[in-house]
């Protein structure tokens, strides 16, 4: 009986010792490799955060990947947890295998993607994986809407002190009108006075139209903002609250400062919005037919 008890004790001691040794071995082989680093690179016409885009619209993402302990291996693009199909990607494969110097990191990796075709909000994920299977993920949400293409017009607004029937502009049709016409949304402020040939080169809204500046870097407007980048009616309306109000006055009217070529304005009349680019300014001192050439999006 004593021999049996001794055997049992010895077996238990050996088993416990093996358990401790086993635990020590597990600790020593834990994979402590760090995940690779992945980030979005912002830029003009580059999506790097949540955005609202049109159904089926193409957008571009720029990624920066940094190697840590292991070479980089794969990039995967997913929509709502599922790999985006290749017919909506600029990649040749998804996941796509990194090659060449990209395995050691990359500062620019551009991917063009076409949005989903239903009106909804979906998460787009970008997964960077190294050769040991360590991963980093970045993501943003894309909300799709049925956006309406903006109408594009050109209009000419003449000096109010010029010929009768000029001085106003109908922004709906791009047609010149008299400064007091009920069709006008915009009017010129004329010369300094009735006897001076000096053109003020200032404008104001008329018939209930409000006008503001769109200034790069002000009120949330991007430093890289361009008139040409605006494509949809909904985008124009969305700019209104970021406009900079006119501060100059003539009498009781709010008017612009001296208008310069390249100025961008936004006008609102009721529920209608107009984005205006001053494409050219022509000064004609001889007969007061001075005028502004405007690109109009509405």
ABEGO torsion letter per residue (X at the ends): XAAAAAAAAAAAAAAAAAAAAAAAAAAAABBABBBBBBBBBBEBGBBABBBBBBBGBBBBBBBBBBBBABBBABBBBBBGGBBBBAAABABABOBBBBBEAAAAEBABBBBBBBBBABBBBBBBBBBBBBAAGBBBBBBBBBBBBBBBBBBBBBBBBBBAABBBGBGBBBAAAGBBBBAABAABABBBAEBABAABABBAGBBBBBGGBBBBBBBBGBGGBBAABBAAABABAAAAAAAAAABBBBABBBEABBBBBBBBBGBBBBBBBEABBBBBBBABBBBBAAAGABBBBBBBBX
